[in-house]
Structure formats: structure tokens, C-alpha cells
């Protein structure tokens, strides 16, 4: 394959991933499109996944091209070692060519090579919101022990697409949560105004005092009032 042809194929794959990401409001569909396109396009890698890590340090696989990705991801999570874990927690890019001879993760490498025939692995760290929440694009190879500069560069582009998809989903989720919260608080204020013949400001002040005195979030106080009213 010529260099120009290779670049054209890679550009087409990236465009397909972008269409998959922007053509749906479903985060899972977008992530699935990204890992599938990366599997087809990144030279030398035949298994791809996307992981995220929450504030408690729990790592979750969000998309995977096949069961082998899930198996290797789970192995790294359980052992707390491997390129995937290091990329998420320590470095932007963790490259492990000819992984059978890599001494950085002895327990993981031994089990991964024995169980799946893993030959090389690449982990790309990604940020997907202003708070620095982390995710990772994980690429595994059972075909080749080599990792080229082209593969790393292309994987980083796909990681960028994944970051955008995850960030957009986070923003939508936060917006929906804010709208639900506002609706419930509004309902609670309305109930207080009707029940105790108070104006809106006094009803809101009542809720905030109850929240403060009980050391309970305002939304929880409001939700309890609404639930009690619905049970009657």
C-alpha cells in the first residue's frame, strides 16, 4: 500500500468515526464506532477498547471490539498493573512493543501472553472535561510485536475523538441533571406555597433552612416533599 493510499484510508476511517460520533445522541454508539474504526485503521492492532476512571479510582471498560479486550482489561484492573492502568493514572502514552520481554508489569504480562498470545499493547490517556476526568484508549495486538510511530500518532487521533464523545455526553448528563433538579425544587416550592399559603421566596427559604439544619442536599429535601405529596 502506498503512503498516499494509507493516508487516504486513515482519513476516511477518522471521518467515519466522526460521523458515528456526531450522528447519534447515544454515547455507546459513538464509542463503539470509534473502537471499530480504530481497530480497522491503526496498523498492527487488532483489538481496541475505551476505559474510564472515576474519582474513586474505579476503572470501567466503556467500549470494546471483542471479548479479548474485556478479558485483558479486567486482568489489568484486578492486578492494578499494565499499560492500560499506567496510561490512565500516570502518562499520556504508554507503549509496550514486544511485550513478552517487558519487565514493567510482570504479573500482567505473564498471564496476558499465556492466555491470549498478546504481543504488543498501546495505552493512550485522554481527558474529557474541565475537571480532568480520565479515560483511556487501549489497543492490543496479537499480530505484531512492533509499534510504529504512525500507529501511535493515529491512535492519539482516535483518542481525541473518544475524548470529545465522552465530554459531550458528560455535558448532556449534567444539563439533564440540572433540569431535573430545577423541576423537583419548583414542584416542592409550589407544594409549600399551596399548603402554607406562603410566597415563592419564603417557600424557597423554608427548603434551604430544612436542607441546612438536616445537613441534607436541597434536592433531597425537595424530592421527599414531592414524593410524600404523590403518595397521598
C-alpha atoms as a printed R data frame, in Angstrom:
    type eleno elety resid chain resno       x       y      z
1   ATOM     1    CA   UNK     A     1   0.000   0.000  0.000
2   ATOM     2    CA   UNK     A     2   1.382   3.430 -0.952
3   ATOM     3    CA   UNK     A     3   1.858   6.217  1.597
4   ATOM     4    CA   UNK     A     4  -0.797   8.360 -0.100
5   ATOM     5    CA   UNK     A     5  -3.245   5.452 -0.137
6   ATOM     6    CA   UNK     A     6  -2.558   4.746  3.533
7   ATOM     7    CA   UNK     A     7  -3.190   8.364  4.476
8   ATOM     8    CA   UNK     A     8  -6.415   8.372  2.465
9   ATOM     9    CA   UNK     A     9  -7.627   5.224  4.232
10  ATOM    10    CA   UNK     A    10  -6.780   6.663  7.651
11  ATOM    11    CA   UNK     A    11  -8.536   9.937  6.862
12  ATOM    12    CA   UNK     A    12 -11.613   8.014  5.724
13  ATOM    13    CA   UNK     A    13 -11.617   5.972  8.935
14  ATOM    14    CA   UNK     A    14 -11.352   9.096 11.070
15  ATOM    15    CA   UNK     A    15 -14.179  10.688  9.103
16  ATOM    16    CA   UNK     A    16 -16.298   7.572  9.653
17  ATOM    17    CA   UNK     A    17 -15.601   7.694 13.381
18  ATOM    18    CA   UNK     A    18 -16.558  11.370 13.458
19  ATOM    19    CA   UNK     A    19 -19.820  10.638 11.638
20  ATOM    20    CA   UNK     A    20 -20.557   7.844 14.084
21  ATOM    21    CA   UNK     A    21 -19.889  10.172 16.996
22  ATOM    22    CA   UNK     A    22 -21.911  13.133 15.756
23  ATOM    23    CA   UNK     A    23 -24.645  11.121 14.051
24  ATOM    24    CA   UNK     A    24 -26.091   9.838 17.313
25  ATOM    25    CA   UNK     A    25 -27.023  11.187 20.719
26  ATOM    26    CA   UNK     A    26 -26.199   7.771 22.164
27  ATOM    27    CA   UNK     A    27 -22.774   7.714 23.811
28  ATOM    28    CA   UNK     A    28 -22.416   3.947 23.498
29  ATOM    29    CA   UNK     A    29 -22.988   4.040 19.741
30  ATOM    30    CA   UNK     A    30 -20.355   6.770 19.403
31  ATOM    31    CA   UNK     A    31 -17.749   4.877 21.436
32  ATOM    32    CA   UNK     A    32 -18.481   1.650 19.563
33  ATOM    33    CA   UNK     A    33 -17.936   3.466 16.262
34  ATOM    34    CA   UNK     A    34 -14.597   4.825 17.481
35  ATOM    35    CA   UNK     A    35 -13.155   1.484 18.650
36  ATOM    36    CA   UNK     A    36 -14.328  -0.254 15.477
37  ATOM    37    CA   UNK     A    37 -12.744   2.394 13.254
38  ATOM    38    CA   UNK     A    38  -9.521   2.293 15.293
39  ATOM    39    CA   UNK     A    39  -9.390  -1.497 15.027
40  ATOM    40    CA   UNK     A    40  -9.614  -1.265 11.244
41  ATOM    41    CA   UNK     A    41  -7.255   1.673 10.842
42  ATOM    42    CA   UNK     A    42  -4.400   1.622 13.367
43  ATOM    43    CA   UNK     A    43  -1.627  -0.525 11.856
44  ATOM    44    CA   UNK     A    44  -0.626  -3.588 13.829
45  ATOM    45    CA   UNK     A    45  -3.512  -3.622 16.318
46  ATOM    46    CA   UNK     A    46  -6.479  -5.955 16.117
47  ATOM    47    CA   UNK     A    47  -8.279  -5.373 19.448
48  ATOM    48    CA   UNK     A    48  -9.368  -1.972 20.814
49  ATOM    49    CA   UNK     A    49 -11.217  -0.686 23.871
50  ATOM    50    CA   UNK     A    50 -12.059   2.517 25.723
51  ATOM    51    CA   UNK     A    51 -11.890   2.753 29.525
52  ATOM    52    CA   UNK     A    52 -12.783   5.446 32.034
53  ATOM    53    CA   UNK     A    53 -11.707   6.012 35.631
54  ATOM    54    CA   UNK     A    54 -13.916   7.729 38.197
55  ATOM    55    CA   UNK     A    55 -12.927   9.911 41.147
56  ATOM    56    CA   UNK     A    56 -12.733   6.859 43.409
57  ATOM    57    CA   UNK     A    57 -10.210   5.238 41.085
58  ATOM    58    CA   UNK     A    58 -12.585   2.608 39.705
59  ATOM    59    CA   UNK     A    59 -11.805   1.732 36.083
60  ATOM    60    CA   UNK     A    60 -14.588   0.628 33.728
61  ATOM    61    CA   UNK     A    61 -14.450  -0.585 30.134
62  ATOM    62    CA   UNK     A    62 -16.926   1.511 28.164
63  ATOM    63    CA   UNK     A    63 -16.470   0.023 24.685
64  ATOM    64    CA   UNK     A    64 -14.643  -2.998 23.272
65  ATOM    65    CA   UNK     A    65 -14.282  -4.612 19.874
66  ATOM    66    CA   UNK     A    66 -14.361  -8.135 21.312
67  ATOM    67    CA   UNK     A    67 -14.206 -10.302 24.424
68  ATOM    68    CA   UNK     A    68 -10.406 -10.389 24.430
69  ATOM    69    CA   UNK     A    69 -10.348  -6.664 25.199
70  ATOM    70    CA   UNK     A    70 -12.697  -7.213 28.133
71  ATOM    71    CA   UNK     A    71 -10.550 -10.085 29.388
72  ATOM    72    CA   UNK     A    72  -7.283  -8.131 29.225
73  ATOM    73    CA   UNK     A    73  -8.880  -5.009 30.676
74  ATOM    74    CA   UNK     A    74 -10.263  -6.960 33.637
75  ATOM    75    CA   UNK     A    75  -6.882  -8.592 34.200
76  ATOM    76    CA   UNK     A    76  -5.166  -5.199 34.413
77  ATOM    77    CA   UNK     A    77  -7.853  -3.771 36.701
78  ATOM    78    CA   UNK     A    78  -7.634  -6.742 39.076
79  ATOM    79    CA   UNK     A    79  -3.820  -6.743 39.193
80  ATOM    80    CA   UNK     A    80  -3.655  -2.937 39.220
81  ATOM    81    CA   UNK     A    81  -0.886  -3.013 36.641
82  ATOM    82    CA   UNK     A    82  -0.441  -2.878 32.889
83  ATOM    83    CA   UNK     A    83  -0.243  -0.303 30.080
84  ATOM    84    CA   UNK     A    84  -3.956   0.492 30.406
85  ATOM    85    CA   UNK     A    85  -3.658   1.296 34.120
86  ATOM    86    CA   UNK     A    86  -0.440   3.279 33.689
87  ATOM    87    CA   UNK     A    87  -1.872   5.332 30.813
88  ATOM    88    CA   UNK     A    88  -4.937   6.225 32.868
89  ATOM    89    CA   UNK     A    89  -3.097   7.137 36.040
90  ATOM    90    CA   UNK     A    90   0.396   8.234 35.101
91  ATOM    91    CA   UNK     A    91   1.181   9.005 31.484
92  ATOM    92    CA   UNK     A    92  -0.311  10.266 28.258
93  ATOM    93    CA   UNK     A    93   1.061   7.432 26.101
94  ATOM    94    CA   UNK     A    94   2.273   4.041 27.311
95  ATOM    95    CA   UNK     A    95   3.821   1.928 24.573
96  ATOM    96    CA   UNK     A    96   4.715  -1.736 25.063
97  ATOM    97    CA   UNK     A    97   6.168  -3.298 21.909
98  ATOM    98    CA   UNK     A    98   7.338  -6.902 22.168
99  ATOM    99    CA   UNK     A    99   5.512  -7.033 25.488
100 ATOM   100    CA   UNK     A   100   6.637 -10.563 26.315
101 ATOM   101    CA   UNK     A   101  10.033  -9.110 27.260
102 ATOM   102    CA   UNK     A   102   8.654  -6.077 29.127
103 ATOM   103    CA   UNK     A   103   9.577  -6.075 32.828
104 ATOM   104    CA   UNK     A   104   7.280  -3.238 33.941
105 ATOM   105    CA   UNK     A   105   4.216  -5.415 34.599
106 ATOM   106    CA   UNK     A   106   5.465  -8.952 35.337
107 ATOM   107    CA   UNK     A   107   2.204 -10.445 36.622
108 ATOM   108    CA   UNK     A   108   0.050  -8.950 33.883
109 ATOM   109    CA   UNK     A   109   2.422  -9.813 31.034
110 ATOM   110    CA   UNK     A   110   2.799 -13.422 32.140
111 ATOM   111    CA   UNK     A   111  -0.959 -14.021 32.294
112 ATOM   112    CA   UNK     A   112  -1.811 -11.974 29.190
113 ATOM   113    CA   UNK     A   113   0.761 -13.666 26.969
114 ATOM   114    CA   UNK     A   114  -0.142 -17.120 28.239
115 ATOM   115    CA   UNK     A   115  -3.887 -16.566 27.984
116 ATOM   116    CA   UNK     A   116  -4.258 -14.583 24.758
117 ATOM   117    CA   UNK     A   117  -0.961 -14.582 22.880
118 ATOM   118    CA   UNK     A   118  -0.618 -10.815 23.370
119 ATOM   119    CA   UNK     A   119   2.424  -9.421 21.542
120 ATOM   120    CA   UNK     A   120   2.150  -5.625 21.884
121 ATOM   121    CA   UNK     A   121  -0.028  -3.053 23.624
122 ATOM   122    CA   UNK     A   122  -0.585   0.694 23.485
123 ATOM   123    CA   UNK     A   123  -2.431   2.868 26.013
124 ATOM   124    CA   UNK     A   124  -3.417   6.479 25.284
125 ATOM   125    CA   UNK     A   125  -4.608   8.681 28.138
126 ATOM   126    CA   UNK     A   126  -7.403  11.138 27.446
127 ATOM   127    CA   UNK     A   127  -9.101  13.979 29.286
128 ATOM   128    CA   UNK     A   128 -12.761  14.588 28.617
129 ATOM   129    CA   UNK     A   129 -13.859  17.506 30.772
130 ATOM   130    CA   UNK     A   130 -12.555  20.618 32.519
131 ATOM   131    CA   UNK     A   131 -12.283  18.732 35.806
132 ATOM   132    CA   UNK     A   132  -9.681  16.429 34.288
133 ATOM   133    CA   UNK     A   133 -11.696  13.212 34.429
134 ATOM   134    CA   UNK     A   134  -9.685  10.492 32.761
135 ATOM   135    CA   UNK     A   135 -10.284   7.906 30.121
136 ATOM   136    CA   UNK     A   136  -8.045   5.738 28.002
137 ATOM   137    CA   UNK     A   137  -7.901   4.217 24.536
138 ATOM   138    CA   UNK     A   138  -6.413   0.725 24.794
139 ATOM   139    CA   UNK     A   139  -5.018  -1.107 21.779
140 ATOM   140    CA   UNK     A   140  -3.862  -4.733 21.804
141 ATOM   141    CA   UNK     A   141  -2.012  -6.747 19.179
142 ATOM   142    CA   UNK     A   142  -1.801 -10.492 18.737
143 ATOM   143    CA   UNK     A   143  -0.419  -9.998 15.212
144 ATOM   144    CA   UNK     A   144   2.770  -7.994 15.611
145 ATOM   145    CA   UNK     A   145   5.254  -7.174 18.357
146 ATOM   146    CA   UNK     A   146   6.161  -3.856 16.716
147 ATOM   147    CA   UNK     A   147   4.549  -0.448 17.337
148 ATOM   148    CA   UNK     A   148   5.260   2.192 14.708
149 ATOM   149    CA   UNK     A   149   5.248   5.957 15.132
150 ATOM   150    CA   UNK     A   150   2.396   6.043 12.621
151 ATOM   151    CA   UNK     A   151   0.323   3.744 14.828
152 ATOM   152    CA   UNK     A   152   0.897   5.912 17.899
153 ATOM   153    CA   UNK     A   153   0.013   9.117 16.034
154 ATOM   154    CA   UNK     A   154  -3.163   7.620 14.580
155 ATOM   155    CA   UNK     A   155  -4.199   6.130 17.928
156 ATOM   156    CA   UNK     A   156  -3.859   9.577 19.501
157 ATOM   157    CA   UNK     A   157  -6.263  10.969 16.887
158 ATOM   158    CA   UNK     A   158  -8.853   8.319 17.732
159 ATOM   159    CA   UNK     A   159  -8.318   9.050 21.435
160 ATOM   160    CA   UNK     A   160  -9.168  12.663 20.666
161 ATOM   161    CA   UNK     A   161 -12.472  11.569 19.120
162 ATOM   162    CA   UNK     A   162 -13.224   9.463 22.192
163 ATOM   163    CA   UNK     A   163 -12.475  12.414 24.479
164 ATOM   164    CA   UNK     A   164 -14.894  14.625 22.559
165 ATOM   165    CA   UNK     A   165 -17.634  11.979 22.676
166 ATOM   166    CA   UNK     A   166 -17.220  11.393 26.410
167 ATOM   167    CA   UNK     A   167 -17.038  15.117 27.142
168 ATOM   168    CA   UNK     A   168 -20.210  15.831 25.169
169 ATOM   169    CA   UNK     A   169 -22.047  13.041 26.953
170 ATOM   170    CA   UNK     A   170 -20.915  14.376 30.333
171 ATOM   171    CA   UNK     A   171 -22.194  17.859 29.477
172 ATOM   172    CA   UNK     A   172 -25.563  16.491 28.351
173 ATOM   173    CA   UNK     A   173 -25.868  14.390 31.504
174 ATOM   174    CA   UNK     A   174 -25.044  17.380 33.718
175 ATOM   175    CA   UNK     A   175 -27.593  19.517 31.870
176 ATOM   176    CA   UNK     A   176 -30.301  16.872 32.243
177 ATOM   177    CA   UNK     A   177 -29.497  16.532 35.945
178 ATOM   178    CA   UNK     A   178 -29.728  20.299 36.408
179 ATOM   179    CA   UNK     A   179 -33.087  20.390 34.624
180 ATOM   180    CA   UNK     A   180 -34.467  17.534 36.738
181 ATOM   181    CA   UNK     A   181 -33.223  19.217 39.910
182 ATOM   182    CA   UNK     A   182 -34.811  22.525 38.960
183 ATOM   183    CA   UNK     A   183 -38.110  20.804 38.172
184 ATOM   184    CA   UNK     A   184 -38.268  18.945 41.505
185 ATOM   185    CA   UNK     A   185 -37.358  22.044 43.532
186 ATOM   186    CA   UNK     A   186 -40.003  24.006 41.646
187 ATOM   187    CA   UNK     A   187 -42.610  21.360 42.458
188 ATOM   188    CA   UNK     A   188 -41.639  21.411 46.147
189 ATOM   189    CA   UNK     A   189 -41.886  25.208 46.271
190 ATOM   190    CA   UNK     A   190 -45.327  25.015 44.689
191 ATOM   191    CA   UNK     A   191 -46.477  22.495 47.290
192 ATOM   192    CA   UNK     A   192 -45.250  24.675 50.161
193 ATOM   193    CA   UNK     A   193 -46.893  27.780 48.692
194 ATOM   194    CA   UNK     A   194 -50.215  25.963 48.412
195 ATOM   195    CA   UNK     A   195 -50.049  24.146 51.744
196 ATOM   196    CA   UNK     A   196 -48.840  27.015 53.939
197 ATOM   197    CA   UNK     A   197 -50.038  29.986 51.888
198 ATOM   198    CA   UNK     A   198 -46.544  31.456 51.613
199 ATOM   199    CA   UNK     A   199 -44.945  33.242 48.681
200 ATOM   200    CA   UNK     A   200 -42.222  31.763 46.486
201 ATOM   201    CA   UNK     A   201 -39.309  33.405 48.310
202 ATOM   202    CA   UNK     A   202 -40.473  32.160 51.712
203 ATOM   203    CA   UNK     A   203 -41.074  28.671 50.332
204 ATOM   204    CA   UNK     A   204 -37.556  28.542 48.928
205 ATOM   205    CA   UNK     A   205 -36.128  29.854 52.211
206 ATOM   206    CA   UNK     A   206 -38.025  27.089 54.023
207 ATOM   207    CA   UNK     A   207 -36.394  24.465 51.810
208 ATOM   208    CA   UNK     A   208 -32.899  25.885 52.274
209 ATOM   209    CA   UNK     A   209 -33.316  26.003 56.066
210 ATOM   210    CA   UNK     A   210 -34.510  22.398 56.123
211 ATOM   211    CA   UNK     A   211 -31.532  21.433 53.972
212 ATOM   212    CA   UNK     A   212 -29.069  23.280 56.207
213 ATOM   213    CA   UNK     A   213 -30.483  22.096 59.528
214 ATOM   214    CA   UNK     A   214 -30.724  18.495 58.401
215 ATOM   215    CA   UNK     A   215 -27.367  18.580 56.602
216 ATOM   216    CA   UNK     A   216 -29.156  17.175 53.558
217 ATOM   217    CA   UNK     A   217 -28.886  18.338 49.972
218 ATOM   218    CA   UNK     A   218 -31.605  20.709 48.837
219 ATOM   219    CA   UNK     A   219 -32.692  18.374 46.049
220 ATOM   220    CA   UNK     A   220 -33.155  15.532 48.574
221 ATOM   221    CA   UNK     A   221 -35.416  17.691 50.759
222 ATOM   222    CA   UNK     A   222 -37.432  18.777 47.740
223 ATOM   223    CA   UNK     A   223 -37.719  15.221 46.402
224 ATOM   224    CA   UNK     A   224 -39.002  13.964 49.762
225 ATOM   225    CA   UNK     A   225 -41.731  16.617 49.808
226 ATOM   226    CA   UNK     A   226 -42.781  15.760 46.261
227 ATOM   227    CA   UNK     A   227 -42.771  12.011 46.984
228 ATOM   228    CA   UNK     A   228 -44.901  12.492 50.107
229 ATOM   229    CA   UNK     A   229 -47.409  14.550 48.135
230 ATOM   230    CA   UNK     A   230 -47.599  11.908 45.405
231 ATOM   231    CA   UNK     A   231 -48.279   9.165 47.953
232 ATOM   232    CA   UNK     A   232 -51.399  10.900 49.240
